[in-house]
């Protein structure tokens, strides 16, 4: 695989990710304006759409991390039992220049990890017990660097904004479809040919917007995972360690019991194994592991020491 070098890859992925996220924002605006036009005022519909997104964002911004950790049965890391993990997070936080995130452990033998929060000052990393039992120190450093990269690159904030926008689109589309189905659309609009056409357009937008938003969200997630891989390699100076870790996590037969469709995109490798095997379509939230590994092993790094001491 031809590589543009570490920093070229990071720049390209960041640019594409922002482009995809802008597409989701435009979908939200289009849906609101279109539905508003059916009811007589596109501007009102646009304002209503953004108001719903703001409400969603406020709830998620301040409570999303705690809800995610609770849903994952994560407990605070124990200074005695989890000393090795805490030490590695301390080391990598120092290397990255970030404040140490809160550290949580999921008591499950399936190896995996994720980062959550809203910014580097309010961030947390959750690691399964199986991860630091089955990976060696270099590999664990690679995984922690990947998760810290999500924090350093503000992915945890970025993915929250994208998820909230997608949720708002789904809610608005559902409300619009229910109203049109049970109410038949606005009476005034149905009595004119142009109004009837507008209702048809609104129906199509309400059906297609959530699907398009999910596709864009999956594409954003794949780009951010790639960016975190590359940034993690920059942090450790040893991409081979993360490549080996990804291979071990993907090959492990254990099933992460606490994972679900809502939390699965957060993990470093999709924890729903059956989906991981089938996921070759546009809705996958992670790039195929073999592609991630090949990209890491093809990186052209600046001339420094080959790995961590």
Kinemage of the C-alpha trace (Angstrom):
@kinemage 1
@onewidth
@group {chain A} dominant
@subgroup {mainchain}
@vectorlist {calphas} color= white
{ca unk a 1} P 0.000 0.000 0.000
{ca unk a 2} L 1.390 3.397 -1.023
{ca unk a 3} L 1.540 5.855 1.874
{ca unk a 4} L 1.589 9.645 1.908
{ca unk a 5} L 3.445 9.552 5.187
{ca unk a 6} L 2.054 9.956 8.666
{ca unk a 7} L 1.248 13.654 8.608
{ca unk a 8} L -0.147 13.552 5.080
{ca unk a 9} L -2.528 10.762 6.087
{ca unk a 10} L -3.645 12.639 9.207
{ca unk a 11} L -4.308 15.845 7.251
{ca unk a 12} L -6.251 14.047 4.506
{ca unk a 13} L -8.433 12.135 6.950
{ca unk a 14} L -9.207 15.230 9.044
{ca unk a 15} L -10.250 17.162 5.923
{ca unk a 16} L -12.518 14.372 4.660
{ca unk a 17} L -14.100 13.913 8.089
{ca unk a 18} L -15.077 17.567 8.360
{ca unk a 19} L -16.528 17.432 4.862
{ca unk a 20} L -18.702 14.443 5.810
{ca unk a 21} L -19.851 16.088 9.044
{ca unk a 22} L -20.836 19.217 7.098
{ca unk a 23} L -22.986 16.966 4.920
{ca unk a 24} L -24.909 15.787 7.989
{ca unk a 25} L -25.481 19.389 9.085
{ca unk a 26} L -26.780 20.271 5.622
{ca unk a 27} L -29.156 17.299 5.727
{ca unk a 28} L -30.567 18.541 9.026
{ca unk a 29} L -31.065 22.020 7.561
{ca unk a 30} L -32.638 20.615 4.382
{ca unk a 31} L -35.062 18.439 6.320
{ca unk a 32} L -36.143 21.287 8.586
{ca unk a 33} L -36.558 23.777 5.731
{ca unk a 34} L -38.459 21.290 3.551
{ca unk a 35} L -40.891 20.314 6.287
{ca unk a 36} L -41.302 23.970 7.205
{ca unk a 37} L -42.161 24.775 3.587
{ca unk a 38} L -44.977 22.210 3.644
{ca unk a 39} L -46.458 23.952 6.683
{ca unk a 40} L -45.939 27.398 5.138
{ca unk a 41} L -42.607 28.720 6.478
{ca unk a 42} L -39.209 27.172 5.608
{ca unk a 43} L -37.394 29.448 8.102
{ca unk a 44} L -39.578 28.259 10.979
{ca unk a 45} L -38.881 24.660 10.025
{ca unk a 46} L -35.148 25.336 9.875
{ca unk a 47} L -35.172 26.991 13.315
{ca unk a 48} L -37.236 24.125 14.751
{ca unk a 49} L -34.776 21.560 13.397
{ca unk a 50} L -31.794 23.295 14.980
{ca unk a 51} L -33.744 23.770 18.238
{ca unk a 52} L -34.306 20.014 18.473
{ca unk a 53} L -30.592 19.444 17.804
{ca unk a 54} L -29.626 21.917 20.555
{ca unk a 55} L -31.870 20.147 23.106
{ca unk a 56} L -30.375 16.787 22.152
{ca unk a 57} L -26.866 18.218 22.354
{ca unk a 58} L -27.372 19.754 25.794
{ca unk a 59} L -28.567 16.462 27.270
{ca unk a 60} L -25.799 14.458 25.599
{ca unk a 61} L -23.067 17.042 26.287
{ca unk a 62} L -23.450 16.931 30.044
{ca unk a 63} L -24.700 13.388 30.619
{ca unk a 64} L -23.635 11.335 27.619
{ca unk a 65} L -20.328 10.038 29.024
{ca unk a 66} L -21.871 8.908 32.285
{ca unk a 67} L -24.723 7.186 30.455
{ca unk a 68} L -22.290 5.417 28.128
{ca unk a 69} L -20.077 4.206 30.983
{ca unk a 70} L -23.103 3.030 32.980
{ca unk a 71} L -24.507 1.187 29.967
{ca unk a 72} L -21.122 -0.538 29.560
{ca unk a 73} L -20.948 -1.660 33.238
{ca unk a 74} L -17.658 0.213 33.583
{ca unk a 75} L -16.168 0.697 37.060
{ca unk a 76} L -13.389 3.109 38.111
{ca unk a 77} L -9.940 1.533 37.807
{ca unk a 78} L -8.651 0.134 41.096
{ca unk a 79} L -5.199 1.487 42.101
{ca unk a 80} L -4.090 -2.007 43.165
{ca unk a 81} L -5.749 -4.421 40.752
{ca unk a 82} L -5.341 -2.188 37.704
{ca unk a 83} L -1.939 -0.665 38.476
{ca unk a 84} L -0.342 -1.664 35.140
{ca unk a 85} L -3.175 -0.088 33.180
{ca unk a 86} L -3.061 3.114 35.246
{ca unk a 87} L 0.711 3.377 34.774
{ca unk a 88} L 0.422 3.031 30.996
{ca unk a 89} L -2.346 5.652 30.795
{ca unk a 90} L -0.168 7.965 32.907
{ca unk a 91} L 2.805 7.413 30.575
{ca unk a 92} L 0.846 7.976 27.393
{ca unk a 93} L -0.994 11.012 28.800
{ca unk a 94} L 2.384 12.563 29.567
{ca unk a 95} L 3.643 11.720 26.065
{ca unk a 96} L 0.547 13.258 24.466
{ca unk a 97} L 0.542 16.381 26.618
{ca unk a 98} L -3.033 15.672 27.742
{ca unk a 99} L -4.430 15.668 31.265
{ca unk a 100} L -4.933 12.096 32.421
{ca unk a 101} L -8.480 10.998 31.609
{ca unk a 102} L -10.625 9.133 34.108
{ca unk a 103} L -9.852 5.422 33.793
{ca unk a 104} L -12.565 2.779 33.863
{ca unk a 105} L -12.467 -0.994 33.582
{ca unk a 106} L -15.116 -3.285 32.103
{ca unk a 107} L -14.897 -6.679 33.792
{ca unk a 108} L -15.138 -8.725 30.615
{ca unk a 109} L -12.599 -11.088 29.077
{ca unk a 110} L -13.143 -9.808 25.521
{ca unk a 111} L -10.341 -7.340 24.658
{ca unk a 112} L -11.545 -3.871 23.656
{ca unk a 113} L -11.521 -0.198 24.683
{ca unk a 114} L -13.186 3.140 24.004
{ca unk a 115} L -12.917 6.845 24.889
{ca unk a 116} L -15.788 9.133 25.785
{ca unk a 117} L -16.435 12.619 27.162
{ca unk a 118} L -16.748 16.114 25.743
{ca unk a 119} L -13.194 17.531 25.802
{ca unk a 120} L -9.704 16.662 27.112
{ca unk a 121} L -10.609 18.088 30.547
{ca unk a 122} L -13.756 15.953 30.800
{ca unk a 123} L -12.729 12.672 29.198
{ca unk a 124} L -12.655 9.014 30.177
{ca unk a 125} L -11.111 5.835 28.797
{ca unk a 126} L -12.768 2.471 29.384
{ca unk a 127} L -10.728 -0.711 28.920
{ca unk a 128} L -11.889 -4.288 29.264
{ca unk a 129} L -10.054 -6.535 31.687
{ca unk a 130} L -9.384 -8.891 28.779
{ca unk a 131} L -7.493 -6.165 26.919
{ca unk a 132} L -4.697 -5.743 29.430
{ca unk a 133} L -4.619 -9.448 30.212
{ca unk a 134} L -4.186 -10.543 26.577
{ca unk a 135} L -1.989 -7.775 25.129
{ca unk a 136} L 1.656 -7.147 25.905
{ca unk a 137} L 2.818 -3.762 27.174
{ca unk a 138} L 3.723 -2.322 23.758
{ca unk a 139} L 0.365 -3.383 22.306
{ca unk a 140} L -1.521 -1.926 25.271
{ca unk a 141} L 0.395 1.323 24.824
{ca unk a 142} L -0.716 1.366 21.192
{ca unk a 143} L -4.386 0.948 22.143
{ca unk a 144} L -4.209 3.623 24.850
{ca unk a 145} L -2.477 5.968 22.381
{ca unk a 146} L -5.319 5.348 19.914
{ca unk a 147} L -7.922 6.248 22.554
{ca unk a 148} L -5.975 9.295 23.729
{ca unk a 149} L -5.818 10.364 20.088
{ca unk a 150} L -9.620 10.394 19.993
{ca unk a 151} L -9.439 12.787 22.943
{ca unk a 152} L -6.574 14.914 21.576
{ca unk a 153} L -8.186 15.194 18.134
{ca unk a 154} L -11.491 16.180 19.807
{ca unk a 155} L -13.157 13.147 18.239
{ca unk a 156} L -15.200 12.649 21.406
{ca unk a 157} L -16.727 16.108 20.897
{ca unk a 158} L -16.934 15.716 17.144
{ca unk a 159} L -18.693 12.355 17.216
{ca unk a 160} L -21.128 13.687 19.831
{ca unk a 161} L -22.104 16.537 17.501
{ca unk a 162} L -22.521 14.152 14.572
{ca unk a 163} L -24.544 11.636 16.613
{ca unk a 164} L -26.826 14.399 17.941
{ca unk a 165} L -27.439 15.730 14.424
{ca unk a 166} L -28.265 12.241 13.147
{ca unk a 167} L -30.603 11.686 16.102
{ca unk a 168} L -32.355 14.989 15.447
{ca unk a 169} L -32.790 14.087 11.778
{ca unk a 170} L -34.289 10.709 12.709
{ca unk a 171} L -36.683 12.281 15.232
{ca unk a 172} L -37.851 15.047 12.896
{ca unk a 173} L -38.320 12.624 10.021
{ca unk a 174} L -40.309 10.240 12.220
{ca unk a 175} L -42.565 13.031 13.515
{ca unk a 176} L -43.131 14.339 9.990
{ca unk a 177} L -43.993 10.924 8.584
{ca unk a 178} L -46.400 10.209 11.434
{ca unk a 179} L -48.147 13.539 10.963
{ca unk a 180} L -48.446 13.113 7.209
{ca unk a 181} L -49.640 9.526 7.571
{ca unk a 182} L -52.301 10.213 10.190
{ca unk a 183} L -53.100 13.807 9.288
{ca unk a 184} L -52.701 13.622 5.534
{ca unk a 185} L -50.491 16.715 5.466
{ca unk a 186} L -51.591 20.332 5.881
{ca unk a 187} L -55.079 20.949 4.509
{ca unk a 188} L -54.097 24.154 2.686
{ca unk a 189} L -51.191 22.464 0.939
{ca unk a 190} L -53.310 19.522 -0.223
{ca unk a 191} L -55.790 21.826 -1.968
{ca unk a 192} L -53.238 23.074 -4.504
{ca unk a 193} L -51.201 21.265 -7.095
{ca unk a 194} L -47.998 22.898 -5.923
{ca unk a 195} L -48.852 22.026 -2.335
{ca unk a 196} L -49.392 18.379 -3.236
{ca unk a 197} L -46.026 18.274 -4.989
{ca unk a 198} L -44.414 19.847 -1.931
{ca unk a 199} L -45.899 17.152 0.291
{ca unk a 200} L -44.460 14.439 -1.973
{ca unk a 201} L -41.052 16.124 -1.867
{ca unk a 202} L -41.261 16.391 1.935
{ca unk a 203} L -42.147 12.704 2.197
{ca unk a 204} L -39.145 11.744 0.081
{ca unk a 205} L -36.839 13.975 2.132
{ca unk a 206} L -38.245 12.576 5.401
{ca unk a 207} L -37.601 9.016 4.211
{ca unk a 208} L -34.193 9.554 2.595
{ca unk a 209} L -32.641 12.039 5.041
{ca unk a 210} L -32.246 9.582 7.966
{ca unk a 211} L -30.789 6.928 5.663
{ca unk a 212} L -28.337 9.405 4.157
{ca unk a 213} L -27.418 10.695 7.623
{ca unk a 214} L -26.646 7.166 8.842
{ca unk a 215} L -24.448 6.558 5.813
{ca unk a 216} L -22.557 9.788 6.431
{ca unk a 217} L -22.255 9.021 10.150
{ca unk a 218} L -20.730 5.629 9.362
{ca unk a 219} L -18.307 7.253 6.919
{ca unk a 220} L -17.320 9.851 9.542
{ca unk a 221} L -16.767 7.097 12.115
{ca unk a 222} L -14.505 5.157 9.740
{ca unk a 223} L -12.447 8.275 9.017
{ca unk a 224} L -12.058 9.104 12.698
{ca unk a 225} L -10.928 5.561 13.507
{ca unk a 226} L -8.289 5.803 10.783
{ca unk a 227} L -7.210 9.207 12.074
{ca unk a 228} L -6.891 7.830 15.634
{ca unk a 229} L -4.773 4.938 14.341
{ca unk a 230} L -2.423 7.361 12.623
{ca unk a 231} L -2.307 9.800 15.542
{ca unk a 232} L -1.672 6.914 17.938
{ca unk a 233} L 1.249 5.801 15.793
{ca unk a 234} L 2.597 9.355 15.934
{ca unk a 235} L 2.303 9.314 19.728
{ca unk a 236} L 4.106 6.002 20.345
{ca unk a 237} L 6.472 6.151 17.343
{ca unk a 238} L 5.760 2.416 17.037
{ca unk a 239} L 2.851 1.638 14.654
{ca unk a 240} L 3.638 -2.101 14.665
{ca unk a 241} L 2.440 -2.380 18.293
{ca unk a 242} L -1.016 -1.015 17.445
{ca unk a 243} L -1.160 -3.180 14.310
{ca unk a 244} L -0.528 -6.307 16.414
{ca unk a 245} L -3.092 -5.175 18.989
{ca unk a 246} L -5.769 -4.699 16.320
{ca unk a 247} L -5.082 -8.176 14.950
{ca unk a 248} L -5.338 -9.750 18.410
{ca unk a 249} L -8.571 -7.933 19.269
{ca unk a 250} L -10.187 -8.802 15.927
{ca unk a 251} L -9.187 -12.483 16.166
{ca unk a 252} L -10.258 -12.951 19.786
{ca unk a 253} L -13.309 -15.264 19.962
{ca unk a 254} L -14.737 -13.753 23.164
{ca unk a 255} L -17.986 -11.756 22.856
{ca unk a 256} L -18.221 -8.440 24.690
{ca unk a 257} L -21.548 -8.963 26.446
{ca unk a 258} L -22.192 -5.327 27.411
{ca unk a 259} L -21.772 -3.952 23.875
{ca unk a 260} L -24.832 -2.945 21.868
{ca unk a 261} L -25.621 -1.173 18.591
{ca unk a 262} L -25.492 2.229 20.284
{ca unk a 263} L -22.078 1.809 21.948
{ca unk a 264} L -20.376 -0.472 19.389
{ca unk a 265} L -19.080 2.411 17.187
{ca unk a 266} L -17.100 3.773 20.168
{ca unk a 267} L -14.858 0.728 20.541
{ca unk a 268} L -11.471 0.433 18.863
{ca unk a 269} L -12.665 -2.730 17.058
{ca unk a 270} L -16.345 -3.480 16.445
{ca unk a 271} L -17.252 -5.715 19.431
{ca unk a 272} L -20.214 -7.336 17.679
{ca unk a 273} L -18.278 -10.155 16.052
{ca unk a 274} L -21.014 -11.411 13.755
{ca unk a 275} L -21.455 -7.912 12.341
{ca unk a 276} L -17.705 -7.462 12.011
{ca unk a 277} L -17.537 -10.529 9.754
{ca unk a 278} L -20.431 -9.328 7.581
{ca unk a 279} L -19.587 -5.635 7.624
{ca unk a 280} L -18.287 -4.802 4.204
{ca unk a 281} L -20.975 -2.304 3.269
{ca unk a 282} L -21.513 1.409 3.646
{ca unk a 283} L -23.019 1.187 7.141
{ca unk a 284} L -19.931 -0.238 8.845
{ca unk a 285} L -18.548 2.124 11.484
{ca unk a 286} L -14.977 0.732 11.453
{ca unk a 287} L -12.636 0.212 8.515
{ca unk a 288} L -11.831 -3.475 7.939
{ca unk a 289} L -9.136 -4.504 10.407
{ca unk a 290} L -6.861 -5.834 7.684
{ca unk a 291} L -6.899 -2.404 5.983
{ca unk a 292} L -6.080 -0.635 9.249
{ca unk a 293} L -3.197 -3.011 9.917
{ca unk a 294} L -1.823 -2.637 6.389
{ca unk a 295} L -2.004 1.156 6.613
{ca unk a 296} L -0.149 1.194 9.932
{ca unk a 297} L 2.573 -1.074 8.597
{ca unk a 298} L 2.998 1.095 5.507
{ca unk a 299} L 3.523 4.345 7.394
{ca unk a 300} L 6.606 6.413 6.645
{ca unk a 301} L 7.690 7.816 10.010
{ca unk a 302} L 10.292 10.517 10.620
{ca unk a 303} L 13.689 9.127 11.518
{ca unk a 304} L 13.449 8.458 15.239
{ca unk a 305} L 13.819 5.469 17.526
{ca unk a 306} L 11.913 2.420 16.253
{ca unk a 307} L 9.717 2.090 19.295
{ca unk a 308} L 9.056 2.973 22.879
{ca unk a 309} L 11.772 2.247 25.401
